[in-house]
Amino acid sequence: MAQSERRRLPSVHALLEHAALTDLPRPIALRAVRETLDRLRKNDGAPPKDEEIVEIAAERAASLLKPSFQSAVNATGTILNTGLGRARLAKSAAEAAARAAGEHTTLEIDLESGTRGDRQKALRRLLCDLTGAESAYVVNNNAAAVLLAIHTLAQGREVLLSRGQSVEIGGSFRMPDVVRAAGATLVDVGCTNKTRTTDYEVACSTNTAVLLRCHPSNFALVGFVEEPTVEELADVAARHGLALVDDVGSGCLIDTTKFGLPHEPTLIDSLRGGAHLVTASGDKLLGGPQAGIILGNLELISRIARNPLARVLRVDKVTCAALEATLKLYQSGRESEIPTIRYLARTEAEISSLASKLAQKLKRAGVAAEVTEGWCEPGGGSLPGVRLPSRRVTLRAKHVDDFAKKLRLGPHPVIGYTEGGAHHLDMRTVEPEEIPIVERAVAEAWS
């Protein structure tokens, strides 16, 4: 915008005096006005009329007042979509979290004695009952669990890890970086595609403290590959007096083969195999809140709990409540109430029924919708390489990118994916009660 045109723009003070902005919180209105004027100064041509500028600023203020964390419909088909918060909590877990957040709780009060209690007591009991572990400890995510375990057991010493398991865990964070941050020295063993027990035997030294095993949860090596089992590594650890830490990642507590899926290593598998400590995420296949779970040897867990870093990485009352409620569903045989498990178990017939219902409603609203076959993934670093057959409602909008953006920016964001010149809403991850929300959002974006 030319200097002469810029002078025609109204002042910040003048805009703030308009009725559309005076009722808004002053800091919000001020920021909206300044951002609007800054954007207009960068445009070419004559500025809009003052009334139009006020309208633009009011719209910007409205967007600033919206919460940044909005409820959204996951129509991507990716069950553990990291961008959408990974695991969707079961109803009982969400209610428990809301109670913990909105009320005082008995987080660290022993009601019997009236003295200070242990926030981890209930979680420890549930995790031990479900897995057979001697003890358990919970921190704020799985990377924290690995860091705390390594810092406790191997600070200033060596950790052996197969080159094929030296993974990047997301967000450019890598397992070697986590080990180094824990104050240990990482020693790579074997080759990318083949590592044997003899590689660990040769690499062991008087300064070695831990054998670290990391399940490659977000990729799969196929073909000419070999890795020792947890049982074989437990034997190596026993011969050399070392601790075996097994990062199984997904936190799986069930047999995934009953859903027609490949077997995903479970927490129980690892413990029975001889791992001294097992770490996992709470918000992956376990289906709970973000948390890092550490299971295993009582003496080692006690050392971890006494580490000053345990206080730095501890979980809050909301996480404790949500995780406890999730674990109780497993304990009572009600894991089908956990959305993650329910979505994995959904049959093609169920998904097809949901897709047909939505497509019919949209057609009656004048939207060109059809049911098509598709594939989706568990996501979130779980069951790598697994593709799940699904059904999707395909929308062939004229301007598909603009249409998808309208769905995202609506009052209740609907997140699908664009492929092959069309926008798709995968119904594996959509709840029946969300169909009216999707119907309204699509109809409004289509018009």
Residue pairs with C-beta under 8 A, 6 or more apart in sequence:
1 40
1 41
1 42
1 43
1 44
1 45
1 47
5 45
5 46
5 47
6 41
6 47
8 46
8 47
9 37
9 40
9 41
9 47
9 53
10 50
10 53
12 30
12 33
12 34
12 37
14 50
15 21
15 33
15 36
15 37
15 50
15 53
15 54
15 57
16 22
16 26
16 29
16 30
16 33
18 54
20 54
20 55
20 57
20 58
21 29
21 32
21 33
21 54
21 57
21 58
21 61
22 29
24 32
24 58
24 61
24 65
25 65
28 61
28 64
28 65
29 57
29 61
31 61
31 64
32 57
32 58
32 60
32 61
32 64
33 57
35 60
36 53
36 56
36 57
36 60
37 53
40 47
40 48
40 53
47 53
48 56
70 412
70 413
71 412
71 413
72 84
72 412
72 413
72 414
72 415
73 412
73 413
73 414
73 415
73 430
73 434
73 437
73 438
73 441
74 81
74 84
74 88
74 415
74 429
74 430
75 414
75 415
75 416
75 424
75 425
75 426
75 427
75 429
75 430
75 438
76 84
76 376
76 415
76 416
76 417
76 426
76 429
77 374
77 375
77 376
77 377
77 388
77 390
77 392
77 417
77 426
77 427
77 428
77 429
78 376
78 377
78 378
78 379
78 380
78 429
79 340
79 343
79 344
79 376
79 377
79 378
79 379
79 380
79 428
79 429
80 86
80 87
80 283
80 284
80 285
80 340
80 378
80 379
80 380
80 381
80 382
81 379
81 380
81 415
81 429
82 170
82 379
82 380
83 415
84 415
85 283
86 283
86 284
86 290
86 380
87 282
87 283
87 284
87 286
87 287
87 288
87 289
87 338
87 339
87 340
87 380
88 287
88 339
88 340
89 97
89 287
89 288
89 289
89 322
89 326
89 339
90 287
90 325
90 326
90 329
90 337
90 338
90 339
91 337
92 325
92 328
92 329
92 337
93 288
93 289
93 321
93 322
93 323
93 325
93 326
93 329
93 338
94 322
95 325
96 321
96 322
96 324
96 325
97 289
97 318
97 319
97 321
97 322
97 325
99 105
99 321
100 107
100 317
100 318
100 320
100 321
100 322
101 317
101 318
105 317
105 321
106 117
107 117
107 119
107 317
107 320
108 116
108 117
108 118
108 119
109 115
109 116
109 117
110 116
110 117
119 314
119 315
119 317
119 320
120 136
120 137
120 138
120 305
120 320
122 320
122 324
123 136
123 138
123 320
123 323
123 324
123 327
124 135
124 136
124 137
126 324
126 327
126 328
126 331
127 133
127 136
127 138
127 293
127 295
127 327
128 134
128 135
128 136
128 295
129 331
130 253
130 267
130 327
130 330
130 331
131 253
131 267
131 268
131 271
131 295
132 268
132 271
132 272
133 267
133 271
133 278
133 295
133 296
134 296
134 297
134 298
134 301
135 295
135 296
135 297
135 298
135 301
135 302
136 293
136 294
136 295
136 296
136 301
137 294
137 301
137 304
137 305
137 310
138 282
138 291
138 292
138 293
138 294
138 315
138 319
138 320
138 323
139 145
139 148
139 291
139 292
139 294
139 310
139 313
139 314
139 315
140 290
140 291
140 292
140 313
140 314
140 315
140 319
141 281
141 290
141 291
141 292
142 169
142 247
142 249
142 251
142 279
142 280
142 281
142 292
142 293
143 169
143 173
143 178
143 292
144 292
144 313
145 247
145 279
145 280
145 292
145 293
145 294
146 175
146 178
146 179
146 182
146 212
146 245
146 247
146 279
146 292
147 178
147 181
147 182
147 309
147 313
148 182
148 292
148 294
148 304
148 307
148 309
148 310
148 313
149 245
149 277
149 279
149 294
149 304
150 159
150 178
150 179
150 182
150 183
150 184
150 210
150 212
150 245
151 182
151 183
151 184
151 307
151 309
152 300
152 303
152 304
152 307
152 309
153 209
153 210
153 243
153 245
153 277
153 300
153 303
154 182
154 183
154 184
154 209
154 210
154 243
155 182
155 183
155 184
156 183
156 184
157 184
157 185
157 207
157 208
157 209
157 210
158 184
158 185
158 186
158 187
158 205
158 207
158 208
158 209
158 210
159 179
159 184
159 185
159 186
159 187
159 208
159 209
159 210
159 211
159 212
160 187
160 189
160 200
160 203
160 204
160 208
160 210
160 211
160 212
161 175
161 176
161 179
161 186
161 187
161 188
161 189
161 212
161 213
161 214
162 188
162 189
162 190
162 195
162 199
162 213
162 214
162 227
163 188
163 189
163 190
163 191
163 192
163 195
164 190
164 191
164 192
164 193
164 194
164 195
164 216
164 221
164 225
164 227
165 175
165 195
165 212
165 213
165 214
165 215
165 216
165 227
166 174
166 175
166 176
166 186
166 188
166 214
167 174
167 175
167 214
167 216
167 217
167 218
167 219
168 174
168 175
169 175
169 178
169 218
169 381
170 218
170 381
175 212
175 214
175 247
176 186
179 185
179 186
179 212
180 186
184 209
184 210
185 207
187 203
187 208
189 195
189 199
189 200
189 202
189 203
190 196
190 199
192 221
193 221
193 223
193 224
193 225
193 226
194 224
194 225
194 226
195 226
195 227
195 228
196 226
196 228
197 228
197 232
197 233
197 235
197 236
200 211
200 228
200 233
200 236
201 236
201 239
201 240
204 236
204 240
204 242
208 240
208 242
209 242
209 243
210 242
210 243
210 244
210 245
211 233
211 236
211 237
211 242
211 243
211 244
211 245
212 245
212 247
213 230
213 233
213 244
213 245
213 246
213 247
213 275
214 247
214 249
215 246
215 247
215 248
215 249
215 250
215 265
216 384
217 248
217 249
217 250
217 284
217 381
217 382
217 384
218 381
218 384
219 384
219 385
220 384
220 385
222 385
228 236
229 273
230 244
230 246
230 269
230 270
230 273
230 274
230 275
231 273
231 274
233 244
233 274
233 275
234 244
234 273
234 274
234 275
235 274
236 242
237 243
237 244
237 274
237 276
238 274
243 276
243 277
243 300
244 274
244 275
244 276
244 277
245 275
245 276
245 277
245 278
245 279
246 270
246 273
246 275
246 277
246 278
246 279
247 278
247 279
247 280
248 265
248 266
248 267
248 269
248 270
248 278
248 279
248 280
249 280
249 281
249 284
249 381
249 382
250 264
250 265
250 280
250 281
250 284
250 285
250 286
250 380
250 381
250 382
250 383
251 267
251 280
251 281
251 282
251 284
251 285
251 286
251 288
251 293
252 264
252 265
252 266
252 267
252 280
252 284
252 285
252 286
252 382
253 266
253 267
253 268
253 285
253 286
253 330
253 335
254 266
254 285
254 335
254 341
255 263
255 266
256 262
256 263
256 264
256 285
256 344
256 383
257 263
259 344
259 345
261 344
261 383
261 386
261 388
262 383
262 386
264 285
264 382
264 383
267 278
267 280
267 293
267 295
270 278
271 278
271 295
271 296
275 296
276 296
276 297
276 300
277 294
277 295
277 296
277 297
277 300
277 301
278 293
278 294
278 295
278 296
279 292
279 293
279 294
279 295
280 286
280 292
280 293
280 295
281 290
281 291
281 292
281 293
281 381
282 288
282 289
282 290
282 291
282 292
282 293
282 319
282 323
282 326
283 289
283 290
283 291
283 380
284 340
284 380
284 381
284 382
285 340
285 378
285 382
285 383
286 293
286 326
286 340
287 326
287 335
287 338
287 339
287 340
287 341
288 322
288 323
288 326
288 327
288 338
289 318
289 319
289 322
289 323
289 326
290 319
291 315
291 319
291 323
292 313
294 301
294 304
295 301
304 310
315 323
326 338
329 335
329 337
329 338
335 341
336 342
336 345
339 431
343 428
343 429
344 378
344 388
346 428
348 389
348 390
348 391
351 390
351 391
351 427
351 428
352 371
352 391
354 391
354 427
354 430
354 432
354 435
355 371
355 391
355 392
355 393
355 427
356 371
357 435
358 369
358 393
358 425
358 427
358 430
358 435
358 438
358 439
359 369
359 370
359 371
359 393
361 435
361 439
362 369
362 393
362 395
362 439
362 442
362 443
363 369
365 439
365 442
365 443
365 446
366 443
366 446
367 395
367 442
367 443
367 446
368 395
368 396
369 393
369 394
369 395
369 442
370 393
370 394
371 391
371 392
371 393
371 394
372 391
372 392
372 393
372 394
372 424
373 389
373 390
373 391
373 392
374 389
374 390
374 391
374 392
374 424
374 426
375 387
375 388
375 389
375 390
376 387
376 388
376 390
376 426
376 428
376 429
377 383
377 386
377 387
377 388
378 386
378 388
388 428
390 426
390 427
390 428
391 426
391 427
391 428
392 416
392 424
392 425
392 426
392 427
393 424
393 425
393 427
394 422
394 423
394 424
394 425
395 403
395 422
395 423
395 424
395 425
395 442
395 446
396 421
396 422
396 423
397 403
397 422
397 423
397 446
400 418
400 421
400 422
400 423
401 418
403 423
403 445
403 446
404 416
404 418
404 423
406 444
406 445
407 413
407 414
407 415
407 416
407 423
407 441
407 442
407 445
408 414
408 415
410 441
410 444
410 445
411 441
412 437
412 440
412 441
413 441
414 425
414 437
414 438
414 441
414 442
416 423
416 424
416 425
416 426
417 423
417 424
417 426
418 424
425 438
425 442
430 438
